[in-house]
Amino acid sequence: MAAGIFICYRRDESRHAAGRLADDLAEAFGAETIFRDIEGIDPGVDFAQALDKALRWRGCRG
């Protein structure tokens, strides 16, 4: 399994740049390799657990 790409940003003004970056990376490496914290974690879900699960699924951690 290919390594995943995690995109994290917390500033409203960087939202558009992060979105374009994610689009370009998905085109180059496949959408299944991209994990954006803003889209990949549902409201109310524990951030650390969701991130750990996403990274394990993409083969980024043991």
PDB file of N, CA, C, O and CB in Angstrom:
ATOM      1  N   MET A   1       0.850  -1.185   0.000  1.00  0.00           N
ATOM      2  CA  MET A   1       0.000   0.000   0.000  1.00  0.00           C
ATOM      3  C   MET A   1       0.886   1.235   0.000  1.00  0.00           C
ATOM      4  O   MET A   1       1.896   1.282   0.703  1.00  0.00           O
ATOM      5  CB  MET A   1      -0.962   0.005   1.224  1.00  0.00           C
ATOM      6  N   ALA A   2       0.519   2.208  -0.767  1.00  0.00           N
ATOM      7  CA  ALA A   2       1.282   3.454  -0.859  1.00  0.00           C
ATOM      8  C   ALA A   2       1.114   4.271   0.413  1.00  0.00           C
ATOM      9  O   ALA A   2       0.079   4.213   1.076  1.00  0.00           O
ATOM     10  CB  ALA A   2       0.840   4.277  -2.084  1.00  0.00           C
ATOM     11  N   ALA A   3       2.134   5.021   0.732  1.00  0.00           N
ATOM     12  CA  ALA A   3       2.073   5.916   1.886  1.00  0.00           C
ATOM     13  C   ALA A   3       1.045   7.004   1.641  1.00  0.00           C
ATOM     14  O   ALA A   3       0.832   7.419   0.502  1.00  0.00           O
ATOM     15  CB  ALA A   3       3.452   6.536   2.176  1.00  0.00           C
ATOM     16  N   GLY A   4       0.415   7.462   2.696  1.00  0.00           N
ATOM     17  CA  GLY A   4      -0.590   8.497   2.577  1.00  0.00           C
ATOM     18  C   GLY A   4       0.004   9.888   2.706  1.00  0.00           C
ATOM     19  O   GLY A   4       1.148  10.069   3.123  1.00  0.00           O
ATOM     20  N   ILE A   5      -0.814  10.862   2.335  1.00  0.00           N
ATOM     21  CA  ILE A   5      -0.431  12.264   2.431  1.00  0.00           C
ATOM     22  C   ILE A   5      -1.455  12.936   3.333  1.00  0.00           C
ATOM     23  O   ILE A   5      -2.650  12.933   3.039  1.00  0.00           O
ATOM     24  CB  ILE A   5      -0.360  12.955   1.011  1.00  0.00           C
ATOM     25  N   PHE A   6      -0.985  13.507   4.424  1.00  0.00           N
ATOM     26  CA  PHE A   6      -1.845  14.156   5.395  1.00  0.00           C
ATOM     27  C   PHE A   6      -1.724  15.661   5.238  1.00  0.00           C
ATOM     28  O   PHE A   6      -0.623  16.207   5.305  1.00  0.00           O
ATOM     29  CB  PHE A   6      -1.488  13.722   6.832  1.00  0.00           C
ATOM     30  N   ILE A   7      -2.846  16.335   5.029  1.00  0.00           N
ATOM     31  CA  ILE A   7      -2.866  17.791   4.889  1.00  0.00           C
ATOM     32  C   ILE A   7      -3.643  18.356   6.075  1.00  0.00           C
ATOM     33  O   ILE A   7      -4.822  18.058   6.268  1.00  0.00           O
ATOM     34  CB  ILE A   7      -3.510  18.236   3.514  1.00  0.00           C
ATOM     35  N   CYS A   8      -2.960  19.172   6.857  1.00  0.00           N
ATOM     36  CA  CYS A   8      -3.569  19.766   8.036  1.00  0.00           C
ATOM     37  C   CYS A   8      -3.392  21.277   7.967  1.00  0.00           C
ATOM     38  O   CYS A   8      -2.293  21.773   7.722  1.00  0.00           O
ATOM     39  CB  CYS A   8      -2.948  19.191   9.339  1.00  0.00           C
ATOM     40  N   TYR A   9      -4.466  21.992   8.182  1.00  0.00           N
ATOM     41  CA  TYR A   9      -4.390  23.449   8.260  1.00  0.00           C
ATOM     42  C   TYR A   9      -5.475  23.926   9.200  1.00  0.00           C
ATOM     43  O   TYR A   9      -6.516  23.282   9.323  1.00  0.00           O
ATOM     44  CB  TYR A   9      -4.536  24.110   6.854  1.00  0.00           C
ATOM     45  N   ARG A  10      -5.254  25.014   9.845  1.00  0.00           N
ATOM     46  CA  ARG A  10      -6.209  25.525  10.818  1.00  0.00           C
ATOM     47  C   ARG A  10      -6.487  27.008  10.645  1.00  0.00           C
ATOM     48  O   ARG A  10      -7.047  27.633  11.545  1.00  0.00           O
ATOM     49  CB  ARG A  10      -5.709  25.268  12.206  1.00  0.00           C
ATOM     50  N   ARG A  11      -6.123  27.565   9.552  1.00  0.00           N
ATOM     51  CA  ARG A  11      -6.363  28.980   9.321  1.00  0.00           C
ATOM     52  C   ARG A  11      -7.359  29.136   8.167  1.00  0.00           C
ATOM     53  O   ARG A  11      -7.208  28.524   7.110  1.00  0.00           O
ATOM     54  CB  ARG A  11      -5.031  29.727   9.015  1.00  0.00           C
ATOM     55  N   ASP A  12      -8.356  29.953   8.392  1.00  0.00           N
ATOM     56  CA  ASP A  12      -9.384  30.137   7.374  1.00  0.00           C
ATOM     57  C   ASP A  12      -8.799  30.669   6.067  1.00  0.00           C
ATOM     58  O   ASP A  12      -9.252  30.299   4.984  1.00  0.00           O
ATOM     59  CB  ASP A  12     -10.459  31.083   7.885  1.00  0.00           C
ATOM     60  N   GLU A  13      -7.793  31.536   6.170  1.00  0.00           N
ATOM     61  CA  GLU A  13      -7.216  32.115   4.948  1.00  0.00           C
ATOM     62  C   GLU A  13      -6.398  31.112   4.138  1.00  0.00           C
ATOM     63  O   GLU A  13      -6.091  31.377   2.976  1.00  0.00           O
ATOM     64  CB  GLU A  13      -6.343  33.297   5.305  1.00  0.00           C
ATOM     65  N   SER A  14      -6.042  29.976   4.716  1.00  0.00           N
ATOM     66  CA  SER A  14      -5.275  28.964   3.965  1.00  0.00           C
ATOM     67  C   SER A  14      -6.160  27.851   3.410  1.00  0.00           C
ATOM     68  O   SER A  14      -5.665  26.928   2.763  1.00  0.00           O
ATOM     69  CB  SER A  14      -4.201  28.356   4.857  1.00  0.00           C
ATOM     70  N   ARG A  15      -7.450  27.933   3.658  1.00  0.00           N
ATOM     71  CA  ARG A  15      -8.396  26.905   3.237  1.00  0.00           C
ATOM     72  C   ARG A  15      -8.336  26.653   1.738  1.00  0.00           C
ATOM     73  O   ARG A  15      -8.302  25.500   1.307  1.00  0.00           O
ATOM     74  CB  ARG A  15      -9.803  27.300   3.634  1.00  0.00           C
ATOM     75  N   HIS A  16      -8.323  27.704   0.944  1.00  0.00           N
ATOM     76  CA  HIS A  16      -8.333  27.550  -0.511  1.00  0.00           C
ATOM     77  C   HIS A  16      -7.016  26.968  -1.026  1.00  0.00           C
ATOM     78  O   HIS A  16      -7.018  26.114  -1.912  1.00  0.00           O
ATOM     79  CB  HIS A  16      -8.602  28.896  -1.179  1.00  0.00           C
ATOM     80  N   ALA A  17      -5.912  27.423  -0.479  1.00  0.00           N
ATOM     81  CA  ALA A  17      -4.605  26.894  -0.891  1.00  0.00           C
ATOM     82  C   ALA A  17      -4.493  25.414  -0.540  1.00  0.00           C
ATOM     83  O   ALA A  17      -3.985  24.624  -1.336  1.00  0.00           O
ATOM     84  CB  ALA A  17      -3.459  27.688  -0.221  1.00  0.00           C
ATOM     85  N   ALA A  18      -4.963  25.037   0.639  1.00  0.00           N
ATOM     86  CA  ALA A  18      -4.921  23.630   1.044  1.00  0.00           C
ATOM     87  C   ALA A  18      -5.811  22.783   0.137  1.00  0.00           C
ATOM     88  O   ALA A  18      -5.465  21.648  -0.191  1.00  0.00           O
ATOM     89  CB  ALA A  18      -5.359  23.478   2.515  1.00  0.00           C
ATOM     90  N   GLY A  19      -6.932  23.322  -0.258  1.00  0.00           N
ATOM     91  CA  GLY A  19      -7.825  22.608  -1.173  1.00  0.00           C
ATOM     92  C   GLY A  19      -7.198  22.380  -2.530  1.00  0.00           C
ATOM     93  O   GLY A  19      -7.300  21.287  -3.087  1.00  0.00           O
ATOM     94  N   ARG A  20      -6.555  23.392  -3.066  1.00  0.00           N
ATOM     95  CA  ARG A  20      -5.885  23.246  -4.372  1.00  0.00           C
ATOM     96  C   ARG A  20      -4.723  22.277  -4.280  1.00  0.00           C
ATOM     97  O   ARG A  20      -4.501  21.479  -5.191  1.00  0.00           O
ATOM     98  CB  ARG A  20      -5.387  24.606  -4.883  1.00  0.00           C
ATOM     99  N   LEU A  21      -3.974  22.343  -3.173  1.00  0.00           N
ATOM    100  CA  LEU A  21      -2.873  21.412  -2.957  1.00  0.00           C
ATOM    101  C   LEU A  21      -3.402  19.986  -2.917  1.00  0.00           C
ATOM    102  O   LEU A  21      -2.835  19.093  -3.547  1.00  0.00           O
ATOM    103  CB  LEU A  21      -2.119  21.746  -1.653  1.00  0.00           C
ATOM    104  N   ALA A  22      -4.476  19.769  -2.187  1.00  0.00           N
ATOM    105  CA  ALA A  22      -5.072  18.432  -2.093  1.00  0.00           C
ATOM    106  C   ALA A  22      -5.526  17.946  -3.469  1.00  0.00           C
ATOM    107  O   ALA A  22      -5.328  16.778  -3.804  1.00  0.00           O
ATOM    108  CB  ALA A  22      -6.263  18.438  -1.112  1.00  0.00           C
ATOM    109  N   ASP A  23      -6.127  18.818  -4.261  1.00  0.00           N
ATOM    110  CA  ASP A  23      -6.560  18.445  -5.615  1.00  0.00           C
ATOM    111  C   ASP A  23      -5.382  18.020  -6.478  1.00  0.00           C
ATOM    112  O   ASP A  23      -5.444  16.999  -7.163  1.00  0.00           O
ATOM    113  CB  ASP A  23      -7.295  19.611  -6.281  1.00  0.00           C
ATOM    114  N   ASP A  24      -4.313  18.799  -6.443  1.00  0.00           N
ATOM    115  CA  ASP A  24      -3.127  18.488  -7.256  1.00  0.00           C
ATOM    116  C   ASP A  24      -2.463  17.192  -6.802  1.00  0.00           C
ATOM    117  O   ASP A  24      -2.052  16.377  -7.628  1.00  0.00           O
ATOM    118  CB  ASP A  24      -2.117  19.640  -7.188  1.00  0.00           C
ATOM    119  N   LEU A  25      -2.361  17.005  -5.492  1.00  0.00           N
ATOM    120  CA  LEU A  25      -1.756  15.777  -4.975  1.00  0.00           C
ATOM    121  C   LEU A  25      -2.620  14.557  -5.295  1.00  0.00           C
ATOM    122  O   LEU A  25      -2.094  13.491  -5.616  1.00  0.00           O
ATOM    123  CB  LEU A  25      -1.542  15.887  -3.460  1.00  0.00           C
ATOM    124  N   ALA A  26      -3.933  14.708  -5.209  1.00  0.00           N
ATOM    125  CA  ALA A  26      -4.835  13.606  -5.543  1.00  0.00           C
ATOM    126  C   ALA A  26      -4.703  13.227  -7.016  1.00  0.00           C
ATOM    127  O   ALA A  26      -4.748  12.047  -7.363  1.00  0.00           O
ATOM    128  CB  ALA A  26      -6.292  13.985  -5.221  1.00  0.00           C
ATOM    129  N   GLU A  27      -4.541  14.213  -7.868  1.00  0.00           N
ATOM    130  CA  GLU A  27      -4.362  13.934  -9.291  1.00  0.00           C
ATOM    131  C   GLU A  27      -3.054  13.181  -9.541  1.00  0.00           C
ATOM    132  O   GLU A  27      -2.997  12.279 -10.376  1.00  0.00           O
ATOM    133  CB  GLU A  27      -4.385  15.240 -10.098  1.00  0.00           C
ATOM    134  N   ALA A  28      -2.021  13.556  -8.820  1.00  0.00           N
ATOM    135  CA  ALA A  28      -0.707  12.937  -9.014  1.00  0.00           C
ATOM    136  C   ALA A  28      -0.587  11.568  -8.345  1.00  0.00           C
ATOM    137  O   ALA A  28       0.030  10.660  -8.902  1.00  0.00           O
ATOM    138  CB  ALA A  28       0.371  13.851  -8.481  1.00  0.00           C
ATOM    139  N   PHE A  29      -1.171  11.413  -7.155  1.00  0.00           N
ATOM    140  CA  PHE A  29      -0.949  10.198  -6.370  1.00  0.00           C
ATOM    141  C   PHE A  29      -2.199   9.368  -6.122  1.00  0.00           C
ATOM    142  O   PHE A  29      -2.105   8.262  -5.589  1.00  0.00           O
ATOM    143  CB  PHE A  29      -0.351  10.560  -5.068  1.00  0.00           C
ATOM    144  N   GLY A  30      -3.366   9.880  -6.496  1.00  0.00           N
ATOM    145  CA  GLY A  30      -4.621   9.179  -6.262  1.00  0.00           C
ATOM    146  C   GLY A  30      -5.353   9.741  -5.053  1.00  0.00           C
ATOM    147  O   GLY A  30      -4.752  10.005  -4.012  1.00  0.00           O
ATOM    148  N   ALA A  31      -6.641   9.916  -5.205  1.00  0.00           N
ATOM    149  CA  ALA A  31      -7.452  10.519  -4.148  1.00  0.00           C
ATOM    150  C   ALA A  31      -7.432   9.700  -2.858  1.00  0.00           C
ATOM    151  O   ALA A  31      -7.561  10.263  -1.771  1.00  0.00           O
ATOM    152  CB  ALA A  31      -8.880  10.684  -4.624  1.00  0.00           C
ATOM    153  N   GLU A  32      -7.273   8.383  -2.964  1.00  0.00           N
ATOM    154  CA  GLU A  32      -7.285   7.529  -1.773  1.00  0.00           C
ATOM    155  C   GLU A  32      -6.067   7.747  -0.880  1.00  0.00           C
ATOM    156  O   GLU A  32      -6.063   7.304   0.269  1.00  0.00           O
ATOM    157  CB  GLU A  32      -7.355   6.075  -2.185  1.00  0.00           C
ATOM    158  N   THR A  33      -5.037   8.419  -1.385  1.00  0.00           N
ATOM    159  CA  THR A  33      -3.836   8.658  -0.583  1.00  0.00           C
ATOM    160  C   THR A  33      -3.901   9.965   0.202  1.00  0.00           C
ATOM    161  O   THR A  33      -3.032  10.227   1.034  1.00  0.00           O
ATOM    162  CB  THR A  33      -2.617   8.666  -1.475  1.00  0.00           C
ATOM    163  N   ILE A  34      -4.916  10.786  -0.049  1.00  0.00           N
ATOM    164  CA  ILE A  34      -5.017  12.108   0.568  1.00  0.00           C
ATOM    165  C   ILE A  34      -5.956  12.076   1.761  1.00  0.00           C
ATOM    166  O   ILE A  34      -7.073  11.565   1.669  1.00  0.00           O
ATOM    167  CB  ILE A  34      -5.497  13.145  -0.452  1.00  0.00           C
ATOM    168  N   PHE A  35      -5.506  12.617   2.871  1.00  0.00           N
ATOM    169  CA  PHE A  35      -6.340  12.759   4.060  1.00  0.00           C
ATOM    170  C   PHE A  35      -6.274  14.203   4.512  1.00  0.00           C
ATOM    171  O   PHE A  35      -5.223  14.684   4.936  1.00  0.00           O
ATOM    172  CB  PHE A  35      -5.886  11.793   5.199  1.00  0.00           C
ATOM    173  N   ARG A  36      -7.395  14.891   4.420  1.00  0.00           N
ATOM    174  CA  ARG A  36      -7.478  16.278   4.895  1.00  0.00           C
ATOM    175  C   ARG A  36      -8.239  16.285   6.201  1.00  0.00           C
ATOM    176  O   ARG A  36      -9.357  15.774   6.277  1.00  0.00           O
ATOM    177  CB  ARG A  36      -8.167  17.210   3.845  1.00  0.00           C
ATOM    178  N   ASP A  37      -7.646  16.856   7.219  1.00  0.00           N
ATOM    179  CA  ASP A  37      -8.285  16.836   8.529  1.00  0.00           C
ATOM    180  C   ASP A  37      -9.659  17.500   8.510  1.00  0.00           C
ATOM    181  O   ASP A  37     -10.554  17.086   9.246  1.00  0.00           O
ATOM    182  CB  ASP A  37      -7.399  17.521   9.548  1.00  0.00           C
ATOM    183  N   ILE A  38      -9.828  18.487   7.708  1.00  0.00           N
ATOM    184  CA  ILE A  38     -11.096  19.217   7.676  1.00  0.00           C
ATOM    185  C   ILE A  38     -12.220  18.410   7.022  1.00  0.00           C
ATOM    186  O   ILE A  38     -13.394  18.623   7.323  1.00  0.00           O
ATOM    187  CB  ILE A  38     -10.916  20.529   6.936  1.00  0.00           C
ATOM    188  N   GLU A  39     -11.862  17.488   6.130  1.00  0.00           N
ATOM    189  CA  GLU A  39     -12.867  16.671   5.446  1.00  0.00           C
ATOM    190  C   GLU A  39     -12.899  15.240   5.953  1.00  0.00           C
ATOM    191  O   GLU A  39     -13.924  14.567   5.838  1.00  0.00           O
ATOM    192  CB  GLU A  39     -12.610  16.671   3.961  1.00  0.00           C
ATOM    193  N   GLY A  40     -11.799  14.766   6.510  1.00  0.00           N
ATOM    194  CA  GLY A  40     -11.686  13.367   6.875  1.00  0.00           C
ATOM    195  C   GLY A  40     -12.107  13.035   8.287  1.00  0.00           C
ATOM    196  O   GLY A  40     -12.114  11.865   8.668  1.00  0.00           O
ATOM    197  N   ILE A  41     -12.458  14.039   9.071  1.00  0.00           N
ATOM    198  CA  ILE A  41     -12.853  13.807  10.458  1.00  0.00           C
ATOM    199  C   ILE A  41     -14.215  14.460  10.687  1.00  0.00           C
ATOM    200  O   ILE A  41     -14.374  15.670  10.529  1.00  0.00           O
ATOM    201  CB  ILE A  41     -11.782  14.371  11.457  1.00  0.00           C
ATOM    202  N   ASP A  42     -15.179  13.645  11.056  1.00  0.00           N
ATOM    203  CA  ASP A  42     -16.520  14.153  11.308  1.00  0.00           C
ATOM    204  C   ASP A  42     -16.567  14.960  12.605  1.00  0.00           C
ATOM    205  O   ASP A  42     -15.773  14.717  13.514  1.00  0.00           O
ATOM    206  CB  ASP A  42     -17.522  12.998  11.367  1.00  0.00           C
ATOM    207  N   PRO A  43     -17.493  15.919  12.698  1.00  0.00           N
ATOM    208  CA  PRO A  43     -17.626  16.705  13.924  1.00  0.00           C
ATOM    209  C   PRO A  43     -17.893  15.802  15.127  1.00  0.00           C
ATOM    210  O   PRO A  43     -18.684  14.863  15.045  1.00  0.00           O
ATOM    211  CB  PRO A  43     -18.752  17.737  13.777  1.00  0.00           C
ATOM    212  N   GLY A  44     -17.228  16.094  16.240  1.00  0.00           N
ATOM    213  CA  GLY A  44     -17.424  15.344  17.468  1.00  0.00           C
ATOM    214  C   GLY A  44     -16.551  14.112  17.617  1.00  0.00           C
ATOM    215  O   GLY A  44     -16.510  13.509  18.689  1.00  0.00           O
ATOM    216  N   VAL A  45     -15.845  13.727  16.549  1.00  0.00           N
ATOM    217  CA  VAL A  45     -14.972  12.552  16.608  1.00  0.00           C
ATOM    218  C   VAL A  45     -13.632  12.958  17.201  1.00  0.00           C
ATOM    219  O   VAL A  45     -13.119  14.037  16.904  1.00  0.00           O
ATOM    220  CB  VAL A  45     -14.781  11.922  15.197  1.00  0.00           C
ATOM    221  N   ASP A  46     -13.067  12.104  18.033  1.00  0.00           N
ATOM    222  CA  ASP A  46     -11.762  12.380  18.637  1.00  0.00           C
ATOM    223  C   ASP A  46     -10.713  12.515  17.534  1.00  0.00           C
ATOM    224  O   ASP A  46     -10.497  11.582  16.760  1.00  0.00           O
ATOM    225  CB  ASP A  46     -11.363  11.256  19.641  1.00  0.00           C
ATOM    226  N   PHE A  47     -10.065  13.676  17.465  1.00  0.00           N
ATOM    227  CA  PHE A  47      -9.097  13.983  16.409  1.00  0.00           C
ATOM    228  C   PHE A  47      -7.945  12.984  16.385  1.00  0.00           C
ATOM    229  O   PHE A  47      -7.585  12.474  15.323  1.00  0.00           O
ATOM    230  CB  PHE A  47      -8.551  15.393  16.591  1.00  0.00           C
ATOM    231  N   ALA A  48      -7.366  12.703  17.551  1.00  0.00           N
ATOM    232  CA  ALA A  48      -6.204  11.809  17.611  1.00  0.00           C
ATOM    233  C   ALA A  48      -6.557  10.404  17.151  1.00  0.00           C
ATOM    234  O   ALA A  48      -5.784   9.782  16.422  1.00  0.00           O
ATOM    235  CB  ALA A  48      -5.642  11.761  19.029  1.00  0.00           C
ATOM    236  N   GLN A  49      -7.700   9.901  17.561  1.00  0.00           N
ATOM    237  CA  GLN A  49      -8.116   8.560  17.159  1.00  0.00           C
ATOM    238  C   GLN A  49      -8.409   8.503  15.661  1.00  0.00           C
ATOM    239  O   GLN A  49      -8.011   7.550  14.991  1.00  0.00           O
ATOM    240  CB  GLN A  49      -9.349   8.124  17.955  1.00  0.00           C
ATOM    241  N   ALA A  50      -9.097   9.507  15.135  1.00  0.00           N
ATOM    242  CA  ALA A  50      -9.423   9.530  13.709  1.00  0.00           C
ATOM    243  C   ALA A  50      -8.157   9.628  12.858  1.00  0.00           C
ATOM    244  O   ALA A  50      -8.044   8.964  11.828  1.00  0.00           O
ATOM    245  CB  ALA A  50     -10.363  10.704  13.395  1.00  0.00           C
ATOM    246  N   LEU A  51      -7.222  10.444  13.283  1.00  0.00           N
ATOM    247  CA  LEU A  51      -5.961  10.589  12.553  1.00  0.00           C
ATOM    248  C   LEU A  51      -5.165   9.291  12.591  1.00  0.00           C
ATOM    249  O   LEU A  51      -4.643   8.850  11.567  1.00  0.00           O
ATOM    250  CB  LEU A  51      -5.126  11.742  13.139  1.00  0.00           C
ATOM    251  N   ASP A  52      -5.070   8.680  13.764  1.00  0.00           N
ATOM    252  CA  ASP A  52      -4.348   7.416  13.892  1.00  0.00           C
ATOM    253  C   ASP A  52      -4.964   6.342  12.999  1.00  0.00           C
ATOM    254  O   ASP A  52      -4.240   5.606  12.329  1.00  0.00           O
ATOM    255  CB  ASP A  52      -4.342   6.948  15.352  1.00  0.00           C
ATOM    256  N   LYS A  53      -6.276   6.249  12.985  1.00  0.00           N
ATOM    257  CA  LYS A  53      -6.974   5.264  12.142  1.00  0.00           C
ATOM    258  C   LYS A  53      -6.709   5.536  10.665  1.00  0.00           C
ATOM    259  O   LYS A  53      -6.438   4.605   9.907  1.00  0.00           O
ATOM    260  CB  LYS A  53      -8.496   5.287  12.421  1.00  0.00           C
ATOM    261  N   ALA A  54      -6.783   6.783  10.249  1.00  0.00           N
ATOM    262  CA  ALA A  54      -6.568   7.135   8.841  1.00  0.00           C
ATOM    263  C   ALA A  54      -5.138   6.837   8.408  1.00  0.00           C
ATOM    264  O   ALA A  54      -4.918   6.339   7.303  1.00  0.00           O
ATOM    265  CB  ALA A  54      -6.886   8.616   8.607  1.00  0.00           C
ATOM    266  N   LEU A  55      -4.174   7.132   9.256  1.00  0.00           N
ATOM    267  CA  LEU A  55      -2.784   6.894   8.900  1.00  0.00           C
ATOM    268  C   LEU A  55      -2.466   5.405   8.872  1.00  0.00           C
ATOM    269  O   LEU A  55      -1.698   4.959   8.020  1.00  0.00           O
ATOM    270  CB  LEU A  55      -1.861   7.608   9.875  1.00  0.00           C
ATOM    271  N   ARG A  56      -3.039   4.628   9.785  1.00  0.00           N
ATOM    272  CA  ARG A  56      -2.837   3.174   9.765  1.00  0.00           C
ATOM    273  C   ARG A  56      -3.443   2.573   8.502  1.00  0.00           C
ATOM    274  O   ARG A  56      -2.829   1.711   7.873  1.00  0.00           O
ATOM    275  CB  ARG A  56      -3.458   2.516  11.019  1.00  0.00           C
ATOM    276  N   TRP A  57      -4.627   3.013   8.128  1.00  0.00           N
ATOM    277  CA  TRP A  57      -5.318   2.509   6.939  1.00  0.00           C
ATOM    278  C   TRP A  57      -4.497   2.784   5.683  1.00  0.00           C
ATOM    279  O   TRP A  57      -4.502   1.977   4.754  1.00  0.00           O
ATOM    280  CB  TRP A  57      -6.714   3.149   6.813  1.00  0.00           C
ATOM    281  N   ARG A  58      -3.805   3.895   5.645  1.00  0.00           N
ATOM    282  CA  ARG A  58      -3.021   4.260   4.464  1.00  0.00           C
ATOM    283  C   ARG A  58      -1.588   3.731   4.535  1.00  0.00           C
ATOM    284  O   ARG A  58      -0.775   4.046   3.667  1.00  0.00           O
ATOM    285  CB  ARG A  58      -3.002   5.771   4.302  1.00  0.00           C
ATOM    286  N   GLY A  59      -1.272   2.944   5.542  1.00  0.00           N
ATOM    287  CA  GLY A  59       0.050   2.333   5.630  1.00  0.00           C
ATOM    288  C   GLY A  59       1.145   3.258   6.123  1.00  0.00           C
ATOM    289  O   GLY A  59       2.326   2.997   5.897  1.00  0.00           O
ATOM    290  N   CYS A  60       0.768   4.335   6.795  1.00  0.00           N
ATOM    291  CA  CYS A  60       1.764   5.305   7.254  1.00  0.00           C
ATOM    292  C   CYS A  60       2.360   4.951   8.603  1.00  0.00           C
ATOM    293  O   CYS A  60       3.432   5.444   8.954  1.00  0.00           O
ATOM    294  CB  CYS A  60       1.150   6.671   7.329  1.00  0.00           C
ATOM    295  N   ARG A  61       1.689   4.115   9.354  1.00  0.00           N
ATOM    296  CA  ARG A  61       2.179   3.754  10.685  1.00  0.00           C
ATOM    297  C   ARG A  61       2.060   2.259  10.857  1.00  0.00           C
ATOM    298  O   ARG A  61       1.284   1.596  10.168  1.00  0.00           O
ATOM    299  CB  ARG A  61       1.398   4.498  11.800  1.00  0.00           C
ATOM    300  N   GLY A  62       2.833   1.741  11.779  1.00  0.00           N
ATOM    301  CA  GLY A  62       2.852   0.312  12.049  1.00  0.00           C
ATOM    302  C   GLY A  62       1.672  -0.206  12.717  1.00  0.00           C
ATOM    303  O   GLY A  62       1.593  -1.404  12.989  1.00  0.00           O
TER     304      GLY A  62
END
